[in-house]
Amino acid sequence: MPSCSEDFAFRGLIHQVSDPTLFARLDAGGETVYVGFDPTAASLHMGNLLQLCSLRRLQLAGHRPIALAGSGTGLIGDPGGKAEERPLISPAELDANLEGIRPQLARFLDFSPGSERAAVVVDNGDWLCGLSLVDFLRDVGRHFTVNQMVAKESVRARFERPDQGISFTEFSYMLMQACDFLHLFDEFGCRVQMGASDQWGNITMGVELIRKVRGETAYALTSPLVTKPDGTKFGKTEAGALYLDAAKTSPYALYQYFIRVEDSVVGAYLRYFTFLSHDEIRALDEVTALRPESREAQRSLARGVCTLVHGETETARAERAAGALFSEDVAALDEATLLEVFADAPSSTMARSALDGAGLDVVEALAASGLVTSKSSARTALAQGGAYVNNRRVAVDARITTADLITGRYVVLRRGRRDHHLLRFG
């Protein structure tokens, strides 16, 4: 088994570290480590998954993880990674978001009572929201200079845009996060904070505060920002956000996203988001290099992520749905899954009466769907074995009847390998 530091290095999880001696401590076990999660939406998203996985890895290696849901800092807004001021959310919205996030955190970490490494979920509103301004300025603000704060990347980037600037509210965010680290150090003996690379300035402020106020050493460890193949980051405000809540991003949609990722990122994602061994990942790297058309790495990635987020049962459903796209199993899909599988396919509606009597001539159905340009080309496709009803190859004289309806309403037409059309009967 690789050591904790070897595993983090292999997986590319180390971007910056405040003190290299941290790795020996992580290899020894017994540390308390925290990550903060922004509760400005009712669900965590794919951009949070790397940190959740990192906390899980550390817990498996003998450390105690703390997941901090920041209702206090969430009322302020982190300027990091944003070119303009974040909109403030109401306390009621924040409470609702926290209710959605807490069970998601519990899905990744072991909270078994009595264990020294049992995970803890805390809410920084418990200590920040009761802190008076005078106490905050006296106990925290006096330890930092404005020069030091302005030098932080998250602030400097906004200073360089005079049209936007930064409010005193967001300027103070890093001090509030430093308070969090100090509180967790005092309350739980927490010496390590992790986060994405854009959190470096905030995290090191906490390290500095603990050193100045308690005379103790704390540690900062950041990982690279997780980006899509086009270089944009995963996030809840980005286009096409992937959420960990099945109601916002279904297991099928999550599975499909990762099974379609490009070869250029699949190796990194396998390291970030799965718990496959180093040898298993290296083997998949080799398969991708030698036989990229097999998509074996993508299938392992999709299965691993979907199982981690939604469990084995939902992952099995997603895999069946993905397989049904080109198999006769499509007829066994429930309506919600069927509509999701063919969400991007063209569709049309016909009167149910079209199925009366002997049923609907498949030539007419194909021509009406637009999968072929004419009835003549429909007959040619059928004669050549290139046309399908519910992914079942049919002959020129075939007819569609009520027996072909999926969930009593739908028929899937297909021409060739990939051209689908969803036909509704109403």
C-alpha positions as CSV (number, residue, x, y, z in Angstrom):
1,M,0.0,0.0,0.0
2,P,1.4,3.4,-0.9
3,S,1.8,6.0,1.9
4,C,-0.6,8.9,2.1
5,S,2.0,11.3,0.6
6,E,2.8,8.9,-2.2
7,D,-0.9,8.5,-3.0
8,F,-1.5,12.2,-3.1
9,A,1.5,12.7,-5.3
10,F,0.5,9.9,-7.7
11,R,-3.0,11.4,-8.0
12,G,-1.8,14.9,-8.6
13,L,-3.5,16.2,-5.5
14,I,-0.6,18.4,-4.3
15,H,-0.5,22.0,-5.7
16,Q,0.9,24.0,-2.8
17,V,1.9,23.1,0.8
18,S,2.8,25.5,3.5
19,D,5.4,23.2,5.1
20,P,6.8,20.0,3.5
21,T,7.0,18.4,6.9
22,L,3.2,18.0,6.7
23,F,3.7,14.9,4.5
24,A,5.5,13.0,7.3
25,R,2.6,13.8,9.6
26,L,0.1,12.6,7.1
27,D,2.0,9.4,6.6
28,A,2.0,8.8,10.4
29,G,-1.8,9.2,10.7
30,G,-3.8,10.7,13.5
31,E,-4.2,14.3,12.1
32,T,-7.4,16.2,12.1
33,V,-8.0,17.8,8.7
34,Y,-10.8,20.1,7.5
35,V,-12.2,21.4,4.3
36,G,-14.8,24.1,4.0
37,F,-17.8,23.9,1.6
38,D,-19.7,26.9,0.3
39,P,-23.4,26.6,1.0
40,T,-24.6,29.1,-1.6
41,A,-26.6,26.3,-3.4
42,A,-28.7,23.5,-2.1
43,S,-26.3,20.9,-3.5
44,L,-22.6,20.4,-3.7
45,H,-21.2,20.0,-7.2
46,M,-18.5,18.3,-9.2
47,G,-16.0,21.0,-8.3
48,N,-16.4,19.9,-4.6
49,L,-15.9,16.2,-5.4
50,L,-12.1,16.3,-5.4
51,Q,-12.0,17.7,-1.8
52,L,-14.6,15.2,-0.6
53,C,-12.6,12.4,-2.1
54,S,-9.4,13.8,-0.5
55,L,-11.1,13.8,2.9
56,R,-12.2,10.3,2.4
57,R,-8.7,9.2,1.4
58,L,-7.3,10.7,4.6
59,Q,-9.9,9.1,6.7
60,L,-9.1,5.7,5.3
61,A,-5.4,6.5,6.0
62,G,-6.2,7.0,9.7
63,H,-7.0,10.7,10.0
64,R,-10.1,12.5,11.3
65,P,-12.0,14.6,8.7
66,I,-14.0,17.7,9.4
67,A,-16.4,19.0,6.8
68,L,-17.3,22.6,7.5
69,A,-20.5,24.0,6.0
70,G,-20.1,27.7,6.1
71,S,-23.3,29.4,6.9
72,G,-21.4,32.3,8.5
73,T,-19.0,32.9,5.6
74,G,-21.8,32.0,3.2
75,L,-23.5,35.2,4.3
76,I,-20.4,37.2,3.2
77,G,-19.2,35.5,0.0
78,D,-15.7,34.4,-1.0
79,P,-14.1,36.8,-3.6
80,G,-11.8,34.0,-4.8
81,G,-12.1,33.0,-8.4
82,K,-14.7,35.7,-9.2
83,A,-14.3,38.9,-11.2
84,E,-17.2,40.6,-9.5
85,E,-19.1,40.7,-6.2
86,R,-21.1,37.7,-5.4
87,P,-24.8,38.3,-4.8
88,L,-25.7,38.0,-1.1
89,I,-28.2,35.3,-0.1
90,S,-30.7,35.5,2.7
91,P,-30.4,33.5,6.0
92,A,-33.5,31.5,5.0
93,E,-31.9,30.5,1.7
94,L,-28.7,29.6,3.5
95,D,-30.6,27.3,6.0
96,A,-32.3,25.5,3.1
97,N,-29.0,25.0,1.3
98,L,-27.4,23.6,4.4
99,E,-30.2,21.1,4.8
100,G,-29.4,19.9,1.2
101,I,-25.6,19.7,1.7
102,R,-25.4,17.9,5.1
103,P,-26.7,14.5,3.8
104,Q,-24.3,14.7,0.8
105,L,-21.3,15.1,3.1
106,A,-22.5,12.1,5.1
107,R,-22.4,10.0,1.9
108,F,-18.7,10.3,1.5
109,L,-17.4,10.1,5.1
110,D,-17.7,7.6,8.0
111,F,-19.4,9.1,11.0
112,S,-19.5,6.0,13.1
113,P,-19.7,7.0,16.8
114,G,-16.9,6.0,19.1
115,S,-14.2,6.0,16.4
116,E,-11.2,8.3,16.9
117,R,-11.3,9.1,13.2
118,A,-15.1,9.5,13.0
119,A,-15.9,12.4,10.7
120,V,-17.4,15.7,12.0
121,V,-19.7,18.2,10.3
122,V,-19.6,21.7,11.7
123,D,-21.3,25.0,10.8
124,N,-19.2,28.1,11.2
125,G,-22.3,30.2,11.7
126,D,-22.3,28.7,15.3
127,W,-19.2,30.8,16.2
128,L,-19.0,33.5,13.6
129,C,-22.6,34.9,13.7
130,G,-22.3,35.6,17.4
131,L,-19.0,37.4,17.1
132,S,-19.1,41.1,17.7
133,L,-17.4,43.5,15.3
134,V,-15.3,44.9,18.1
135,D,-14.1,41.5,19.2
136,F,-13.4,40.5,15.6
137,L,-11.3,43.6,15.0
138,R,-9.4,43.3,18.3
139,D,-8.8,39.5,18.3
140,V,-8.3,38.9,14.6
141,G,-7.9,42.1,12.6
142,R,-5.0,43.4,14.5
143,H,-2.8,40.4,13.5
144,F,-2.8,41.3,9.8
145,T,-1.9,44.3,7.8
146,V,-3.9,45.7,4.9
147,N,-0.7,45.3,2.8
148,Q,-0.6,41.6,3.5
149,M,-4.3,41.2,2.6
150,V,-4.1,43.2,-0.6
151,A,-1.2,40.9,-1.7
152,K,-3.5,37.9,-1.8
153,E,-4.4,36.8,-5.3
154,S,-8.1,36.8,-4.7
155,V,-8.0,40.5,-3.7
156,R,-5.3,41.6,-6.0
157,A,-7.2,40.3,-9.1
158,R,-10.1,42.5,-8.1
159,F,-7.9,45.5,-7.5
160,E,-6.6,45.2,-11.0
161,R,-10.2,45.8,-12.2
162,P,-11.1,49.2,-11.0
163,D,-14.5,48.9,-12.7
164,Q,-15.4,46.1,-10.3
165,G,-13.2,46.6,-7.2
166,I,-14.0,44.7,-4.0
167,S,-16.2,45.6,-1.1
168,F,-15.1,45.7,2.5
169,T,-17.4,42.8,3.1
170,E,-15.6,40.4,0.7
171,F,-12.2,41.9,1.7
172,S,-12.9,40.7,5.2
173,Y,-13.7,37.1,4.1
174,M,-10.2,35.8,4.5
175,L,-10.1,36.9,8.1
176,M,-13.4,35.1,8.8
177,Q,-11.9,31.9,7.3
178,A,-8.9,32.4,9.5
179,C,-11.2,32.5,12.5
180,D,-12.6,29.1,11.4
181,F,-9.2,27.5,11.4
182,L,-8.4,28.9,14.8
183,H,-11.7,27.7,16.2
184,L,-11.2,24.2,14.8
185,F,-7.7,24.2,16.2
186,D,-8.9,25.1,19.6
187,E,-12.0,22.8,19.6
188,F,-10.7,19.7,17.7
189,G,-7.0,20.1,17.6
190,C,-7.2,20.5,13.8
191,R,-3.9,21.5,12.3
192,V,-4.5,20.9,8.6
193,Q,-6.8,22.7,6.2
194,M,-7.2,21.6,2.6
195,G,-8.8,23.3,-0.4
196,A,-8.5,24.1,-4.1
197,S,-5.6,26.2,-5.3
198,D,-7.8,29.4,-5.4
199,Q,-8.2,29.0,-1.6
200,W,-4.4,29.3,-0.8
201,G,-4.6,32.9,0.4
202,N,-7.5,32.2,2.7
203,I,-6.0,29.1,4.1
204,T,-2.6,30.5,4.8
205,M,-4.2,33.4,6.8
206,G,-5.5,30.8,9.2
207,V,-2.1,29.2,9.4
208,E,-0.7,32.6,10.3
209,L,-3.4,33.4,12.9
210,I,-2.8,30.1,14.7
211,R,0.9,30.8,14.8
212,K,0.5,34.4,16.1
213,V,-2.3,33.7,18.6
214,R,-1.4,30.2,19.8
215,G,2.3,29.9,19.0
216,E,1.5,26.6,17.2
217,T,2.2,25.2,13.7
218,A,-0.7,24.6,11.4
219,Y,-0.6,23.5,7.7
220,A,-2.1,24.5,4.4
221,L,-2.5,22.0,1.5
222,T,-4.1,22.9,-1.8
223,S,-4.9,20.8,-4.8
224,P,-5.2,21.9,-8.5
225,L,-8.5,23.4,-9.6
226,V,-10.4,20.7,-11.5
227,T,-11.1,21.8,-15.0
228,K,-13.0,20.5,-18.0
229,P,-11.1,19.7,-21.2
230,D,-11.7,23.3,-22.5
231,G,-10.0,24.7,-19.4
232,T,-13.1,26.0,-17.6
233,K,-13.7,24.9,-14.1
234,F,-16.5,22.9,-12.6
235,G,-18.8,24.9,-10.5
236,K,-22.5,25.7,-9.8
237,T,-22.4,29.0,-11.6
238,E,-20.8,27.6,-14.7
239,A,-22.7,26.4,-17.8
240,G,-23.6,22.8,-17.6
241,A,-23.0,22.4,-13.9
242,L,-22.9,18.9,-12.5
243,Y,-24.5,18.5,-9.1
244,L,-24.2,15.7,-6.6
245,D,-28.0,15.9,-6.0
246,A,-29.8,13.4,-8.2
247,A,-32.8,15.8,-8.5
248,K,-30.5,18.4,-10.1
249,T,-28.2,16.0,-12.1
250,S,-29.5,12.5,-12.5
251,P,-27.3,9.5,-12.1
252,Y,-27.7,8.8,-15.8
253,A,-26.6,12.3,-16.8
254,L,-23.6,12.1,-14.5
255,Y,-22.7,8.7,-15.9
256,Q,-23.0,9.9,-19.4
257,Y,-20.9,13.0,-18.8
258,F,-17.9,10.9,-17.6
259,I,-18.2,8.1,-20.1
260,R,-17.9,10.8,-22.8
261,V,-14.9,12.7,-21.4
262,E,-11.9,13.1,-23.7
263,D,-8.8,11.0,-23.5
264,S,-6.8,14.0,-22.6
265,V,-8.4,14.3,-19.1
266,V,-9.6,10.7,-18.3
267,G,-6.3,9.8,-16.6
268,A,-6.4,12.8,-14.3
269,Y,-10.1,12.2,-13.5
270,L,-9.4,8.6,-12.6
271,R,-6.8,9.8,-10.1
272,Y,-9.0,12.6,-8.7
273,F,-12.4,10.9,-8.5
274,T,-11.9,7.2,-8.1
275,F,-10.4,4.8,-5.5
276,L,-8.8,2.5,-8.0
277,S,-5.3,1.4,-7.1
278,H,-2.3,2.9,-8.8
279,D,-1.7,-0.3,-10.8
280,E,-5.3,-0.3,-12.0
281,I,-5.1,3.3,-13.1
282,R,-1.7,2.8,-14.9
283,A,-3.3,-0.2,-16.7
284,L,-6.2,2.0,-17.9
285,D,-3.7,4.7,-19.0
286,E,-2.0,2.1,-21.2
287,V,-5.3,0.9,-22.6
288,T,-6.2,4.6,-23.5
289,A,-2.9,5.0,-25.2
290,L,-3.0,1.8,-27.2
291,R,-6.7,1.2,-27.8
292,P,-8.5,4.6,-27.2
293,E,-11.6,3.3,-29.1
294,S,-12.3,0.8,-26.3
295,R,-13.3,3.7,-23.9
296,E,-12.4,1.3,-21.1
297,A,-10.9,4.1,-18.9
298,Q,-14.1,6.2,-19.5
299,R,-16.3,3.3,-18.5
300,S,-14.3,2.7,-15.3
301,L,-14.4,6.4,-14.5
302,A,-18.1,6.8,-15.1
303,R,-18.9,3.7,-13.0
304,G,-16.6,4.8,-10.2
305,V,-17.9,8.4,-9.9
306,C,-21.5,7.4,-10.2
307,T,-21.2,4.7,-7.6
308,L,-19.4,7.1,-5.2
309,V,-22.1,9.8,-5.6
310,H,-25.3,7.7,-6.0
311,G,-24.5,4.1,-5.0
312,E,-24.4,0.8,-6.8
313,T,-28.1,0.5,-7.5
314,E,-28.4,3.8,-9.3
315,T,-25.2,3.2,-11.2
316,A,-26.5,-0.1,-12.4
317,R,-29.6,1.6,-13.7
318,A,-27.5,4.3,-15.4
319,E,-25.4,1.6,-17.1
320,R,-28.5,-0.3,-18.2
321,A,-30.0,2.9,-19.6
322,A,-26.8,3.7,-21.5
323,G,-26.7,0.2,-22.9
324,A,-30.4,0.4,-23.9
325,L,-29.6,3.3,-26.3
326,F,-28.6,0.7,-28.9
327,S,-30.2,-2.5,-27.6
328,E,-33.7,-3.9,-27.4
329,D,-33.5,-3.3,-23.6
330,V,-34.8,0.1,-24.5
331,A,-38.4,-1.3,-24.3
332,A,-37.9,-2.1,-20.5
333,L,-37.0,1.5,-19.5
334,D,-39.4,3.5,-17.3
335,E,-40.8,6.7,-18.8
336,A,-38.5,9.1,-16.9
337,T,-35.3,7.2,-17.9
338,L,-36.5,6.9,-21.5
339,L,-37.1,10.6,-21.8
340,E,-33.7,11.3,-20.3
341,V,-31.9,8.9,-22.5
342,F,-33.4,10.5,-25.6
343,A,-33.5,14.0,-24.4
344,D,-31.2,15.2,-27.2
345,A,-32.9,13.1,-29.9
346,P,-35.5,14.7,-32.2
347,S,-39.1,13.8,-31.4
348,S,-42.6,14.1,-32.7
349,T,-46.1,13.3,-31.7
350,M,-48.7,11.3,-33.7
351,A,-52.4,10.6,-32.9
352,R,-52.9,7.3,-31.1
353,S,-55.5,6.4,-33.7
354,A,-52.6,5.9,-36.2
355,L,-52.1,2.5,-34.5
356,D,-55.7,1.4,-35.0
357,G,-56.4,-1.7,-37.1
358,A,-53.3,-3.3,-38.5
359,G,-51.1,-0.5,-37.1
360,L,-48.8,2.2,-38.6
361,D,-46.7,1.4,-41.7
362,V,-43.1,1.7,-40.5
363,V,-42.2,3.2,-43.9
364,E,-44.6,6.1,-43.2
365,A,-43.3,6.4,-39.6
366,L,-39.7,6.7,-40.8
367,A,-40.5,9.2,-43.5
368,A,-42.6,11.3,-41.1
369,S,-39.8,11.3,-38.5
370,G,-37.2,12.9,-40.8
371,L,-34.8,10.0,-40.3
372,V,-35.1,9.5,-44.1
373,T,-35.8,11.9,-46.9
374,S,-38.7,10.0,-48.5
375,K,-40.7,6.8,-48.4
376,S,-38.4,5.4,-51.1
377,S,-35.3,5.9,-49.0
378,A,-37.2,4.4,-46.0
379,R,-37.8,1.3,-48.0
380,T,-34.1,1.2,-49.0
381,A,-33.0,1.5,-45.4
382,L,-35.3,-1.2,-44.3
383,A,-34.3,-3.6,-47.1
384,Q,-30.7,-3.1,-46.2
385,G,-31.3,-3.9,-42.6
386,G,-30.5,-0.3,-41.4
387,A,-33.8,0.7,-39.8
388,Y,-35.1,-0.2,-36.3
389,V,-38.1,0.0,-34.1
390,N,-37.2,0.0,-30.4
391,N,-33.7,-1.0,-31.6
392,R,-35.2,-4.2,-33.2
393,R,-34.3,-4.5,-36.9
394,V,-37.5,-4.7,-38.9
395,A,-38.5,-5.5,-42.5
396,V,-40.0,-3.4,-45.2
397,D,-43.5,-4.6,-44.5
398,A,-43.4,-4.1,-40.7
399,R,-46.1,-2.2,-38.9
400,I,-46.0,-0.5,-35.5
401,T,-48.8,-1.5,-33.2
402,T,-49.8,-0.9,-29.6
403,A,-47.7,-3.9,-28.6
404,D,-44.6,-1.8,-29.5
405,L,-45.4,1.0,-27.2
406,I,-42.9,1.7,-24.4
407,T,-44.7,2.6,-21.2
408,G,-47.9,2.7,-23.2
409,R,-46.9,5.8,-25.2
410,Y,-43.5,5.8,-27.0
411,V,-41.7,4.2,-29.8
412,V,-38.0,4.6,-30.6
413,L,-37.1,4.8,-34.3
414,R,-33.5,4.4,-35.4
415,R,-31.7,4.6,-38.7
416,G,-28.2,3.3,-38.9
417,R,-25.9,3.3,-35.8
418,R,-26.7,6.6,-34.1
419,D,-29.7,8.4,-35.6
420,H,-32.7,8.2,-33.2
421,H,-36.1,9.7,-33.2
422,L,-38.6,9.4,-30.3
423,L,-42.2,9.0,-31.5
424,R,-44.9,9.9,-29.0
425,F,-48.5,8.7,-29.4
426,G,-51.1,10.9,-27.7
